[in-house]
């Protein structure tokens, strides 16, 4: 179109081309995300994914496992293992994982940056974590390099960290001093408090089953720490699952009694009176009910999980046989032999050393390179 000496050209916009380009970008983003399977960019999603991972494999986890330990270098997961031994040492050795210790320099990461490489050289003797007979988890620093505790709960929520840790400046552990990383009494109190609320949330309690520890250097944003450990308290998760199942059954039974009572009550009584006012019980929210249903799908009924273990029977060399199918960085992994058919039946789930606390797993991106 011409106005005087000027020529104005109309640029046509194709809606279909815009949509097509957008879809192409989505495809690229999707491929990128799939390639980085063991990388997280959001701390909340990282926590939720790892909790769900434990729940999804609940039936495969041996009953004497008390924790799952995941090793991170910043926002990248480099290894994970289940803890059976009541005491686990985490240090700077190259042992990988052998059931009782985790040598952090025994795991490869081709994506490791220069900062993390320096940090890993300074780990030293690291620290130990231990679960006692009633489900408390203690942490004790042994090395010269700093060990920091991170609060995984939101600032407005209850925590299960021990009072001794909360009083330490910057929650930096003192060498040679044991501190309570997970307070079972607090957790029990928090469960009762949560389900005393009008709208309880099980996910808030699940989050309390997480503990985070960084080594040598810390950062306000956990996923920016060069080297850190996430500990999932499987005993606490088991307790919470059982509480949800019990609560669900109690609610169902109470609702049945209430319906019978309502048929005999006079018309003057309030037909909309709540369950809690009559039987002292709070209904779980939809979220809590969904969580309970999910728990039932993962496990119909799991036995009581132990907090104290006798590692003597597991560490007897005569009870093990080598199996080249499972190899931890040039180490032969011990596999429990079958001493009797009865013992084999009792421990039939112990067919995978990973779920029995004997083997660490590494991400696929590392396997393809090494």
N, C-alpha and C positions, 0 to 999 in steps of 0.2 A: 504494500500500500504506500502511495506517495502523497506527502503533504508538502507542497512547495518544492524546495530543493532537497528535502530530506526523504529518505527511504526507510520505512519501518518494517522490519521483518518479524513475523510471528513465529515463535519457536513452539512447535507442537510437543506436548508432553504425553507420552504413552503410559497410561495407568498399568497396562500389562507388563511393560518393560520394568517399571519400578518394582512391581510385585515379584517379577522373575528375579531381579537382582537381589531383592531382600531374601528370597528363598535360597538363592545361591550362597549368600552370606551365612544363613542359618545352617546350611549343609557344611560349610567350612568350619563354623564354630562347633557343630556337633562332632565332626571328625577330630578336631583339636581336643575336645573334652574327652573323647574316647581314648585317645592316645595317652592322655595323662590320667590314667585310671587311679593312680595312687597319690594324687595331688589334690589338695583342698585350698580354696581361696577364702573360705568363710569358716570361722571357728565353730559356730553353732552347728553348721552342717557336718563338720568333721565329728563333733561329739555325737550327733544323732546317728550318723552313718555307722559309727563303731558300736554304739549300743545296739542298733538294729542287726548288725552283723553277728553279735553274740546271741541275740534272741533267735535269729534265723537258724543257727547251728546248735541250738540248745540241747537237742537230743543226742548229738554227737559228742558233746563235751563230757569227759569222764567226771564222775561224781566227786572225786577228790581234788578237782581243780578249784582253786580259790580265787584266781585272778587271771586276767589276760593283760599282757604287757606289749605295748606297741612302741616302736622306736621311730622317732621322726628327726629328720634334718630339715629344719624350717617347716615348710608346708608339705614336705614329701615324706611318705611312709617308706621306710627301708627294710623293716622286718617286724614280725609279730610272733608271739609265743604265749602259751598257757603255762601258768605256774602251779606245780604240784607240791614241790618242796616248800615247807613252811617258811624257809629263809631263802631269798634269792639275792645273790651278789651281782651288782651292775658296775662294771669297771671299764678301764681303757685297754683291756687285753685284746688279743686276737682270737679268742676261743670261740666266738660265735655264741651259741647256746647249747649247753649240755645237760640241762635239767635243773641245775643248781646255781648256775652263774651265766651272766650275759656279758660277753666281751664285745664292747661297742665297736672296736676296730676290726672285728671279724666279719663285718657286713659291708659289701661293696655298694657304691652308689656312683655311677658314671656321671651323674648330673651334679655332683658335689661341688660347691663353690669354694673359693680360696679361704674365706672366713671360717667355714666349717672344718676345713682341713686343718687349720691352725688350732681350732678348738679341740678337735679329736686327739691331738697330740698332747693336750694338757689335762686329760681326764684323770689319769693316775688311778688311785684305788677306789675312786667313786663312792658308792654308798650301798647299803643293803636295805631291803624291805622284808618285813616279817609279819605274819598273821598269828595272833595268839588264839587261845582256846575259845574265846568268846566273840571273835570276829573283828577285833581291833587290828588295824594295820599300823606298824611302827616303821619309821625310817631312821637310819643312822648313817651319818657321813663318816667316811674313813680317810678320804684323800685330802690333799692340801688345796685342791681347786674347789671353788665355791659350788654349792648345791642349793638351788632355789626351789621353793614350793610355790605353786600357783593355785589360787582359789578358783575352782571351776564353776562355782555358783555365781549367779548374778548378784550385784551389790545389794539388791533389795530382798534377797532370799536367804534362807537359813543355810548354814554350812556345816559340814561334818569334820572339818579340820579341828584338831585338838587345840585347847586353849594355849598350850605351850608354844605351838607354832604361830598362832595369831599374835602372840606377844613379842615374837622375835622381829627386830627391825628388818624390813624388806623380806621377811620370811626366808632369811638366809640361814641354813643350818649351821650349828656350831660343831666343829670336829669332835668326834668321840661321844657325842651326846645323843641319846635316843629321843625321838619326838613322835607324837601320835599323828599319823597322816590321815587316818580314818577312825573316828570315834563312834563305835557301834551304839553306845548309849544315846548319843546325839541323834543318830539316824533313826533309832526306834522312837525317840521323842518327836522327831520331825514327821514320821509316818502318822503318829497319832494326831499331831497338830494339823497336818494336811487334810486328813479325813474328818477332822472336826470343823473344817471350813464348809461354807455353803456350796462352793464350787471347787472341789478338790481337783488337783491335776497330778496324775501319776508321772508325767514326764518331768515335772519339777523334782520328784524324788529319784527318778532314774538318773538325772543329771548329777545327783549327789553321790552316785556310785563311781564317779570318775575322780581320779587324782592325777595331777600333772606335776612333773619335776623337770627342771632344766639344769643343765650342767655348765660350769665354767662361766658362761655369760647369759644374761637374761634380757628380756624385752617385755614391755608392757603388753604387746600383742603376742600371745603365745606362739602363733604360727610363724612368727619372725625370729624365734629363738633358734640359734644355729644347731643346737642338739637338745632334744627333750624327750621325755618318756611319758606316755599316757598309761595309767593303771586302771583297769576296770575291775571293780570288786564284784566277782561273780557270786560270792556268798550273800552280799547285800542285795543283788538282783534277785537271787533265789528267794530271799526273805520277802522282798516286795511282791514277787509273783505269787507266792503263797498267800500273802495278805490280801491281794486283789481277788484271788479265787475264793478265799474264805468269806470276804466281804460280799462278793457276788452271791454266794450260796445263802448267806445270812439275810441279804436283802430279799432274795426270792422267797425264803421261808417266812420272813416277816410280812411280806406282801400277801402271802397266802393266808396267814393268820389274820391279817387286817381285813381281808375280803370276807372272811367268815364272821369276824366281829361286826363288820358293817351291816351284815344281813340281819343281825339281832339287835342293833342299836335303834333307839327311838328316833323319830323324824326330827326331834328338836336338836339333835347333835349336829355339829358342823360336818357335812359330807366331804369338805375339802381340807380337813385337818391333815397335817403332814405326817409322814412315817416317823420322823425324828421326834415329834412331840409325843408319840404314843409308845415307841419302843426304843427311843434314844439312839437311833442309827441314822447316819447321813447317807443319802443316796449318792453314788458316784456320778460325776458328770458324764456326758456323752463321750468325751475324750477318754475318761478313765474306763468306761465300759468297753470302748473299742480296744483299749490297751489290754484289758482283761481277756477279751475275745482273742486278740492276737496271741496272748500268752498261751491260751488254751490250744491254739493251732500249732504252736511250737512245741508244747509239752502237755500231754494229758495229765500227767501227775509225776513229778520228779521226786526222787527220794531226798531225804534231808541231807544237805550238803555239809560236809565236815569242815571244821576250822582248824583241827589239829591233825597232823599226819605223822605216821611212822615211816621215815624214809629208809630205814635199815633194810627192809625187804626189797626196796627198789634199787638200792645201791650195791647189792651183793652181786659180784661179777659172775657167779655161777648161774644166776637166774637169767642171764642175757645171752642172746645169740646175735651175731652180726647179720645185717641185711643190707646189701649194697643198693637196694632200691631207695633207701633213705640215706642221704649223705649230707653231712653238715660240714662244708668246707674242708674236705679231705678227712673228716672224722667219721668213724663207723658209729651209727646210732644203736644203742642197746634196745633190744626188743624183748619183752617179757616172754619167757618160755612157758609152755603149758605143763604144770606139774601134776594136774589132775583134771579130769573132765569137769568136776564140780567147780574148780577154780576157773576153768576156761569159760564156763557158763556165767559165773559171777562177773567176769571181766570181759564179756563178749564184745563190749563197745571199744575195747582197747586194741582195735585193729589199725589205727592210724596214730603214730607217735606224736603227731602235732596236737591232736585233741587230748592226748594223755600227758602233756607237759614234758615231752622228751625231745621235741624237734621244733625249731623255728622255721617259719616260712618267709620267703622273700618275694617281692613283687615280680610280676611277669616281665617288666621292662628291664629288670636286672638279669633275669634268667636268659633273655634273648641275647644279651651282650656277653655274659660270661659263659 
